[in-house]
Amino acid sequence: MRVDSLTKRFGRGDTALTALDDVSFEVRRGEVVALLGLSGSGKSTLLRHLDGLQAPTSGGGTVLGTDLATAVPAELRALRRRIGFVFQQFHLVGRLTVLENVCTGALGSLRGPRLGLFSYPRAVREAALGRLERVGLADWAFQRADTLSGGQQQRVAVARALMQEPSILLADEPVASLDPESSGQIMRLLKEVAEQGRLTVLCSLHQVDLALSWADRIVGLRHGRVVLDIPARGIDRATVMRLYASVGADAAVGAPGPAAGAG
C-alpha cells in the first residue's frame, strides 16, 4: 500500500479546508502501522481515501494494485471487498445473533438479500464460526449481539471484517470507547491477525502507549501532513507526545522518517 502526495480539500476558494496535505508513505504487507495525531489531523479522512470512499483532490496512491486517483466506481467497489474496516462504533445489529452479524461480512461475495441466519450458505456459517473461534467468542455465537460487552462486540466486528478475507485491515480508533484491558486485547488481536495472516493493518489511535506496544511503525499526522514516520521499537514516548503539543510545536515533532517497503 502506497500513498503518493495525497491532498484532500473540502470546499472552494478562500474557505477551502485542507484535510490532507501532500501525504506520502508506504506500508509493507504484514505490517501494523499506528496512525497518530490530534482530532482533526486527517486520520479518518486518510483511511476513507484508502478504502475508496473518498476521492483525492490531487495525488493519490496505490492500494492492492488500484490507483486511487484514476479508479472508476466499479474498481473501487472491488477494492473495498478486499479491505476490512473496523470502526470506533461497532455497527453490529443488536437484535441479531453474534454469528449472523459475522456472516454479514460475506455479503459482498453473495447475491441477493439475506433474511435470517439460515439464509446464508452453510459454508459461510461455518467460516463465520471459525472467525469467532479466532477472536475467542465461539461460545457466544448464538447470543444477541447487544448482550455482549464493548470489548466483545469489537471482537465480533473484527471477526466480521475477517469474513471478507481481506488483504488489508483498516481500523479507525477501534479502542476509543473501550476500557484499558479490552483495548489491549483488541490491539493484541490485530497484531496476531497481521502476523498469522500476513495482513496489513493501518490503525488510527489516540493511545500512545498502545501504539508503542503493538505497532511496528508510527505515522504521525499534524494539520493533515505527515510529520513523523518511524519504527515503534525504541522510539522515545516524549517524541510521539509532541504530536499532541500546542499549535506552534510542529517543528519539534521532527521530519518524516524514511519510507518503508511496498505492500
Short mmCIF file of the C-alpha atoms (twelve columns), coordinates in Angstrom:
data_MODEL
# 
_entry.id   MODEL 
# 
loop_
_atom_site.group_PDB 
_atom_site.id 
_atom_site.type_symbol 
_atom_site.label_atom_id 
_atom_site.label_alt_id 
_atom_site.label_comp_id 
_atom_site.label_asym_id 
_atom_site.label_seq_id 
_atom_site.Cartn_x 
_atom_site.Cartn_y 
_atom_site.Cartn_z 
_atom_site.pdbx_PDB_model_num 
ATOM 1   C CA . MET A 1   0.000   0.000   0.000   1 
ATOM 2   C CA . ARG A 2   1.485   3.320   -1.067  1 
ATOM 3   C CA . VAL A 3   0.258   6.899   -0.652  1 
ATOM 4   C CA . ASP A 4   1.758   9.482   -3.030  1 
ATOM 5   C CA . SER A 5   1.346   13.211  -2.382  1 
ATOM 6   C CA . LEU A 6   -2.297  12.712  -1.448  1 
ATOM 7   C CA . THR A 7   -4.104  16.004  -0.913  1 
ATOM 8   C CA . LYS A 8   -7.747  16.481  0.023   1 
ATOM 9   C CA . ARG A 9   -9.528  19.824  0.200   1 
ATOM 10  C CA . PHE A 10  -13.140 20.395  1.146   1 
ATOM 11  C CA . GLY A 11  -14.841 23.460  -0.315  1 
ATOM 12  C CA . ARG A 12  -13.503 26.036  -2.752  1 
ATOM 13  C CA . GLY A 13  -11.599 29.298  -2.783  1 
ATOM 14  C CA . ASP A 14  -10.642 31.104  0.404   1 
ATOM 15  C CA . THR A 15  -12.969 28.980  2.516   1 
ATOM 16  C CA . ALA A 16  -11.482 25.636  1.404   1 
ATOM 17  C CA . LEU A 17  -10.349 23.339  4.212   1 
ATOM 18  C CA . THR A 18  -7.238  21.239  3.606   1 
ATOM 19  C CA . ALA A 19  -7.768  17.917  5.393   1 
ATOM 20  C CA . LEU A 20  -4.757  16.118  3.876   1 
ATOM 21  C CA . ASP A 21  -1.717  17.983  2.627   1 
ATOM 22  C CA . ASP A 22  0.759   16.161  0.360   1 
ATOM 23  C CA . VAL A 23  0.680   12.924  2.375   1 
ATOM 24  C CA . SER A 24  3.139   10.206  1.307   1 
ATOM 25  C CA . PHE A 25  4.134   6.910   2.963   1 
ATOM 26  C CA . GLU A 26  4.185   3.166   2.324   1 
ATOM 27  C CA . VAL A 27  3.100   0.159   4.360   1 
ATOM 28  C CA . ARG A 28  4.573   -3.308  3.931   1 
ATOM 29  C CA . ARG A 29  2.486   -6.451  3.773   1 
ATOM 30  C CA . GLY A 30  2.008   -7.883  7.265   1 
ATOM 31  C CA . GLU A 31  2.975   -4.622  8.963   1 
ATOM 32  C CA . VAL A 32  0.953   -2.993  11.747  1 
ATOM 33  C CA . VAL A 33  1.113   0.789   11.462  1 
ATOM 34  C CA . ALA A 34  -0.392  3.113   14.056  1 
ATOM 35  C CA . LEU A 35  -1.694  6.410   12.731  1 
ATOM 36  C CA . LEU A 36  -1.471  9.060   15.460  1 
ATOM 37  C CA . GLY A 37  -2.448  12.708  15.702  1 
ATOM 38  C CA . LEU A 38  -4.824  15.193  17.238  1 
ATOM 39  C CA . SER A 39  -8.528  15.057  16.421  1 
ATOM 40  C CA . GLY A 40  -8.930  16.789  13.060  1 
ATOM 41  C CA . SER A 41  -5.400  15.964  11.917  1 
ATOM 42  C CA . GLY A 42  -6.707  13.918  8.961   1 
ATOM 43  C CA . LYS A 43  -6.529  10.332  10.240  1 
ATOM 44  C CA . SER A 44  -10.126 9.315   9.446   1 
ATOM 45  C CA . THR A 45  -10.077 11.157  6.127   1 
ATOM 46  C CA . LEU A 46  -6.939  9.272   5.131   1 
ATOM 47  C CA . LEU A 47  -8.495  5.905   5.992   1 
ATOM 48  C CA . ARG A 48  -11.607 6.731   3.935   1 
ATOM 49  C CA . HIS A 49  -9.393  7.514   0.941   1 
ATOM 50  C CA . LEU A 50  -7.538  4.224   1.273   1 
ATOM 51  C CA . ASP A 51  -10.873 2.385   1.290   1 
ATOM 52  C CA . GLY A 52  -12.006 4.229   -1.823  1 
ATOM 53  C CA . LEU A 53  -14.822 6.049   -0.001  1 
ATOM 54  C CA . GLN A 54  -13.469 9.498   -0.873  1 
ATOM 55  C CA . ALA A 55  -11.609 10.792  -3.913  1 
ATOM 56  C CA . PRO A 56  -8.402  12.840  -3.553  1 
ATOM 57  C CA . THR A 57  -8.228  16.433  -4.727  1 
ATOM 58  C CA . SER A 58  -4.754  15.708  -6.078  1 
ATOM 59  C CA . GLY A 59  -2.157  12.997  -5.775  1 
ATOM 60  C CA . GLY A 60  -3.314  9.575   -4.657  1 
ATOM 61  C CA . GLY A 61  -1.605  6.248   -4.247  1 
ATOM 62  C CA . THR A 62  -1.918  2.554   -4.961  1 
ATOM 63  C CA . VAL A 63  -3.830  0.100   -2.784  1 
ATOM 64  C CA . LEU A 64  -3.746  -3.573  -3.798  1 
ATOM 65  C CA . GLY A 65  -2.902  -2.533  -7.341  1 
ATOM 66  C CA . THR A 66  -5.726  0.007   -7.614  1 
ATOM 67  C CA . ASP A 67  -4.772  3.589   -8.453  1 
ATOM 68  C CA . LEU A 68  -6.819  5.780   -6.108  1 
ATOM 69  C CA . ALA A 69  -6.594  8.803   -8.411  1 
ATOM 70  C CA . THR A 70  -7.945  7.132   -11.556 1 
ATOM 71  C CA . ALA A 71  -10.096 4.220   -10.340 1 
ATOM 72  C CA . VAL A 72  -13.684 4.113   -11.596 1 
ATOM 73  C CA . PRO A 73  -16.554 3.248   -9.190  1 
ATOM 74  C CA . ALA A 74  -16.568 -0.452  -10.163 1 
ATOM 75  C CA . GLU A 75  -12.847 -0.711  -9.373  1 
ATOM 76  C CA . LEU A 76  -13.354 0.998   -6.022  1 
ATOM 77  C CA . ARG A 77  -16.188 -1.376  -5.112  1 
ATOM 78  C CA . ALA A 78  -13.945 -4.322  -5.955  1 
ATOM 79  C CA . LEU A 79  -11.177 -2.784  -3.817  1 
ATOM 80  C CA . ARG A 80  -13.480 -2.413  -0.809  1 
ATOM 81  C CA . ARG A 81  -14.295 -6.123  -0.955  1 
ATOM 82  C CA . ARG A 82  -10.588 -6.789  -0.293  1 
ATOM 83  C CA . ILE A 83  -10.306 -4.337  2.604   1 
ATOM 84  C CA . GLY A 84  -11.719 -4.952  6.069   1 
ATOM 85  C CA . PHE A 85  -12.781 -1.904  8.077   1 
ATOM 86  C CA . VAL A 86  -13.197 -1.785  11.864  1 
ATOM 87  C CA . PHE A 87  -14.833 1.329   13.307  1 
ATOM 88  C CA . GLN A 88  -14.901 3.008   16.707  1 
ATOM 89  C CA . GLN A 89  -18.628 2.261   16.917  1 
ATOM 90  C CA . PHE A 90  -19.111 -1.451  16.383  1 
ATOM 91  C CA . HIS A 91  -22.042 -1.146  13.920  1 
ATOM 92  C CA . LEU A 92  -23.461 -4.509  14.938  1 
ATOM 93  C CA . VAL A 93  -27.183 -5.270  14.667  1 
ATOM 94  C CA . GLY A 94  -28.005 -5.768  18.328  1 
ATOM 95  C CA . ARG A 95  -31.095 -7.940  17.866  1 
ATOM 96  C CA . LEU A 96  -29.238 -10.414 15.638  1 
ATOM 97  C CA . THR A 97  -27.077 -13.216 16.944  1 
ATOM 98  C CA . VAL A 98  -23.331 -12.786 17.072  1 
ATOM 99  C CA . LEU A 99  -22.964 -15.436 14.368  1 
ATOM 100 C CA . GLU A 100 -25.355 -13.712 11.958  1 
ATOM 101 C CA . ASN A 101 -23.557 -10.400 12.467  1 
ATOM 102 C CA . VAL A 102 -20.310 -12.083 11.443  1 
ATOM 103 C CA . CYS A 103 -21.995 -13.694 8.431   1 
ATOM 104 C CA . THR A 104 -22.902 -10.232 7.127   1 
ATOM 105 C CA . GLY A 105 -19.200 -9.708  6.443   1 
ATOM 106 C CA . ALA A 106 -19.599 -12.086 3.486   1 
ATOM 107 C CA . LEU A 107 -22.473 -10.186 1.840   1 
ATOM 108 C CA . GLY A 108 -20.150 -8.609  -0.722  1 
ATOM 109 C CA . SER A 109 -19.498 -12.055 -2.195  1 
ATOM 110 C CA . LEU A 110 -23.136 -13.220 -2.168  1 
ATOM 111 C CA . ARG A 111 -26.038 -12.462 -4.474  1 
ATOM 112 C CA . GLY A 112 -29.330 -11.159 -3.216  1 
ATOM 113 C CA . PRO A 113 -30.507 -10.152 0.267   1 
ATOM 114 C CA . ARG A 114 -30.315 -12.472 3.271   1 
ATOM 115 C CA . LEU A 115 -33.029 -12.814 5.875   1 
ATOM 116 C CA . GLY A 116 -32.077 -14.873 8.916   1 
ATOM 117 C CA . LEU A 117 -29.024 -16.915 9.803   1 
ATOM 118 C CA . PHE A 118 -30.010 -19.963 7.785   1 
ATOM 119 C CA . SER A 119 -30.411 -17.946 4.596   1 
ATOM 120 C CA . TYR A 120 -26.608 -17.902 4.458   1 
ATOM 121 C CA . PRO A 121 -24.905 -20.858 2.787   1 
ATOM 122 C CA . ARG A 122 -23.600 -23.498 5.164   1 
ATOM 123 C CA . ALA A 123 -20.030 -22.745 4.100   1 
ATOM 124 C CA . VAL A 124 -20.481 -19.102 5.136   1 
ATOM 125 C CA . ARG A 125 -21.905 -20.080 8.541   1 
ATOM 126 C CA . GLU A 126 -19.009 -22.478 9.130   1 
ATOM 127 C CA . ALA A 127 -16.498 -19.827 8.096   1 
ATOM 128 C CA . ALA A 128 -18.153 -17.348 10.466  1 
ATOM 129 C CA . LEU A 129 -17.881 -19.821 13.342  1 
ATOM 130 C CA . GLY A 130 -14.199 -20.183 12.505  1 
ATOM 131 C CA . ARG A 131 -13.716 -16.418 12.654  1 
ATOM 132 C CA . LEU A 132 -15.480 -16.292 16.014  1 
ATOM 133 C CA . GLU A 133 -13.220 -19.015 17.307  1 
ATOM 134 C CA . ARG A 134 -10.277 -16.967 16.057  1 
ATOM 135 C CA . VAL A 135 -11.333 -13.991 18.191  1 
ATOM 136 C CA . GLY A 136 -12.230 -16.162 21.194  1 
ATOM 137 C CA . LEU A 137 -16.012 -15.852 21.003  1 
ATOM 138 C CA . ALA A 138 -17.239 -19.154 19.555  1 
ATOM 139 C CA . ASP A 139 -19.204 -19.878 22.752  1 
ATOM 140 C CA . TRP A 140 -21.195 -16.660 22.243  1 
ATOM 141 C CA . ALA A 141 -22.214 -17.424 18.629  1 
ATOM 142 C CA . PHE A 142 -25.965 -17.683 19.307  1 
ATOM 143 C CA . GLN A 143 -26.304 -14.818 21.775  1 
ATOM 144 C CA . ARG A 144 -27.815 -11.496 20.760  1 
ATOM 145 C CA . ALA A 145 -25.018 -9.096  19.900  1 
ATOM 146 C CA . ASP A 146 -26.337 -6.419  22.255  1 
ATOM 147 C CA . THR A 147 -25.814 -8.695  25.272  1 
ATOM 148 C CA . LEU A 148 -22.027 -8.595  24.859  1 
ATOM 149 C CA . SER A 149 -19.602 -6.187  26.496  1 
ATOM 150 C CA . GLY A 150 -17.991 -3.431  24.445  1 
ATOM 151 C CA . GLY A 151 -14.735 -5.335  24.093  1 
ATOM 152 C CA . GLN A 152 -16.576 -8.469  22.990  1 
ATOM 153 C CA . GLN A 153 -18.622 -6.516  20.448  1 
ATOM 154 C CA . GLN A 154 -15.453 -5.055  18.961  1 
ATOM 155 C CA . ARG A 155 -14.002 -8.557  18.637  1 
ATOM 156 C CA . VAL A 156 -17.175 -9.548  16.777  1 
ATOM 157 C CA . ALA A 157 -16.598 -6.557  14.492  1 
ATOM 158 C CA . VAL A 158 -13.060 -7.794  13.811  1 
ATOM 159 C CA . ALA A 159 -14.407 -11.286 13.045  1 
ATOM 160 C CA . ARG A 160 -16.946 -9.749  10.650  1 
ATOM 161 C CA . ALA A 161 -14.174 -7.841  8.849   1 
ATOM 162 C CA . LEU A 162 -12.145 -11.046 8.559   1 
ATOM 163 C CA . MET A 163 -15.081 -12.708 6.748   1 
ATOM 164 C CA . GLN A 164 -14.066 -10.668 3.701   1 
ATOM 165 C CA . GLU A 165 -10.722 -12.486 3.711   1 
ATOM 166 C CA . PRO A 166 -9.108  -9.063  3.380   1 
ATOM 167 C CA . SER A 167 -5.555  -8.284  2.402   1 
ATOM 168 C CA . ILE A 168 -5.692  -5.003  4.328   1 
ATOM 169 C CA . LEU A 169 -7.439  -4.173  7.576   1 
ATOM 170 C CA . LEU A 170 -8.183  -0.527  8.350   1 
ATOM 171 C CA . ALA A 171 -9.219  0.385   11.903  1 
ATOM 172 C CA . ASP A 172 -10.493 3.857   12.807  1 
ATOM 173 C CA . GLU A 173 -9.935  4.376   16.556  1 
ATOM 174 C CA . PRO A 174 -11.159 0.827   17.324  1 
ATOM 175 C CA . VAL A 175 -10.469 1.097   21.074  1 
ATOM 176 C CA . ALA A 176 -11.640 4.659   21.740  1 
ATOM 177 C CA . SER A 177 -14.748 3.541   23.652  1 
ATOM 178 C CA . LEU A 178 -13.152 0.582   25.468  1 
ATOM 179 C CA . ASP A 179 -11.591 0.174   28.901  1 
ATOM 180 C CA . PRO A 180 -7.785  -0.313  29.098  1 
ATOM 181 C CA . GLU A 181 -7.954  -4.106  29.422  1 
ATOM 182 C CA . SER A 182 -10.298 -4.512  26.451  1 
ATOM 183 C CA . SER A 183 -8.206  -2.037  24.450  1 
ATOM 184 C CA . GLY A 184 -5.112  -4.152  24.978  1 
ATOM 185 C CA . GLN A 185 -6.995  -7.287  23.938  1 
ATOM 186 C CA . ILE A 186 -8.152  -5.697  20.687  1 
ATOM 187 C CA . MET A 187 -4.667  -4.439  19.814  1 
ATOM 188 C CA . ARG A 188 -3.169  -7.838  20.634  1 
ATOM 189 C CA . LEU A 189 -5.756  -9.437  18.349  1 
ATOM 190 C CA . LEU A 190 -4.963  -7.069  15.465  1 
ATOM 191 C CA . LYS A 191 -1.246  -7.786  15.885  1 
ATOM 192 C CA . GLU A 192 -1.828  -11.555 15.882  1 
ATOM 193 C CA . VAL A 193 -4.078  -11.350 12.821  1 
ATOM 194 C CA . ALA A 194 -1.426  -9.386  10.961  1 
ATOM 195 C CA . GLU A 195 1.362   -11.800 11.863  1 
ATOM 196 C CA . GLN A 196 -0.517  -15.026 11.205  1 
ATOM 197 C CA . GLY A 197 -2.297  -13.964 8.025   1 
ATOM 198 C CA . ARG A 198 0.327   -11.615 6.571   1 
ATOM 199 C CA . LEU A 199 -2.389  -8.989  6.814   1 
ATOM 200 C CA . THR A 200 -1.539  -5.302  6.527   1 
ATOM 201 C CA . VAL A 201 -3.076  -3.265  9.362   1 
ATOM 202 C CA . LEU A 202 -3.353  0.532   9.482   1 
ATOM 203 C CA . CYS A 203 -4.957  1.647   12.732  1 
ATOM 204 C CA . SER A 204 -5.699  5.198   13.881  1 
ATOM 205 C CA . LEU A 205 -5.277  5.671   17.630  1 
ATOM 206 C CA . HIS A 206 -5.070  8.308   20.330  1 
ATOM 207 C CA . GLN A 207 -3.499  5.974   22.909  1 
ATOM 208 C CA . VAL A 208 0.251   6.498   22.512  1 
ATOM 209 C CA . ASP A 209 1.236   3.687   24.889  1 
ATOM 210 C CA . LEU A 210 -0.876  1.161   22.956  1 
ATOM 211 C CA . ALA A 211 0.674   2.298   19.687  1 
ATOM 212 C CA . LEU A 212 4.194   1.903   21.056  1 
ATOM 213 C CA . SER A 213 3.371   -1.531  22.491  1 
ATOM 214 C CA . TRP A 214 1.642   -3.120  19.499  1 
ATOM 215 C CA . ALA A 215 2.561   -1.277  16.302  1 
ATOM 216 C CA . ASP A 216 5.570   -1.938  14.096  1 
ATOM 217 C CA . ARG A 217 5.643   1.665   12.959  1 
ATOM 218 C CA . ILE A 218 4.234   5.048   13.918  1 
ATOM 219 C CA . VAL A 219 2.978   7.546   11.337  1 
ATOM 220 C CA . GLY A 220 2.051   10.896  12.860  1 
ATOM 221 C CA . LEU A 221 -0.222  13.488  11.252  1 
ATOM 222 C CA . ARG A 222 -0.448  17.148  12.146  1 
ATOM 223 C CA . HIS A 223 -2.637  19.621  10.227  1 
ATOM 224 C CA . GLY A 224 -3.043  16.980  7.519   1 
ATOM 225 C CA . ARG A 225 0.692   16.476  6.966   1 
ATOM 226 C CA . VAL A 226 2.953   13.555  7.854   1 
ATOM 227 C CA . VAL A 227 5.354   14.866  10.479  1 
ATOM 228 C CA . LEU A 228 6.524   11.546  11.920  1 
ATOM 229 C CA . ASP A 229 7.260   8.196   10.273  1 
ATOM 230 C CA . ILE A 230 9.448   5.962   12.409  1 
ATOM 231 C CA . PRO A 231 9.676   2.364   13.724  1 
ATOM 232 C CA . ALA A 232 7.851   1.958   17.041  1 
ATOM 233 C CA . ARG A 233 10.618  -0.079  18.630  1 
ATOM 234 C CA . GLY A 234 12.948  2.093   20.662  1 
ATOM 235 C CA . ILE A 235 11.131  5.356   19.978  1 
ATOM 236 C CA . ASP A 236 11.009  7.797   22.874  1 
ATOM 237 C CA . ARG A 237 7.462   8.366   24.144  1 
ATOM 238 C CA . ALA A 238 8.131   12.071  24.512  1 
ATOM 239 C CA . THR A 239 8.854   12.311  20.782  1 
ATOM 240 C CA . VAL A 240 5.438   10.899  19.948  1 
ATOM 241 C CA . MET A 241 3.691   13.066  22.519  1 
ATOM 242 C CA . ARG A 242 4.889   16.170  20.687  1 
ATOM 243 C CA . LEU A 243 2.193   15.362  18.129  1 
ATOM 244 C CA . TYR A 244 -0.289  16.436  20.789  1 
ATOM 245 C CA . ALA A 245 1.545   19.578  21.883  1 
ATOM 246 C CA . SER A 246 0.101   23.046  21.414  1 
ATOM 247 C CA . VAL A 247 -0.074  24.628  17.984  1 
ATOM 248 C CA . GLY A 248 3.320   26.047  17.071  1 
ATOM 249 C CA . ALA A 249 5.250   22.994  18.217  1 
ATOM 250 C CA . ASP A 250 5.249   21.426  14.741  1 
ATOM 251 C CA . ALA A 251 8.954   21.900  14.167  1 
ATOM 252 C CA . ALA A 252 9.751   19.993  17.344  1 
ATOM 253 C CA . VAL A 253 7.994   16.850  16.153  1 
ATOM 254 C CA . GLY A 254 10.578  16.071  13.527  1 
ATOM 255 C CA . ALA A 255 10.546  15.441  9.815   1 
ATOM 256 C CA . PRO A 256 9.097   12.239  8.354   1 
ATOM 257 C CA . GLY A 257 11.442  9.279   8.512   1 
ATOM 258 C CA . PRO A 258 12.383  7.029   5.593   1 
ATOM 259 C CA . ALA A 259 9.503   5.257   3.929   1 
ATOM 260 C CA . ALA A 260 9.052   1.531   4.331   1 
ATOM 261 C CA . GLY A 261 8.816   -1.004  1.519   1 
ATOM 262 C CA . ALA A 262 5.724   -1.523  -0.603  1 
ATOM 263 C CA . GLY A 263 2.996   -3.956  0.190   1 
# 
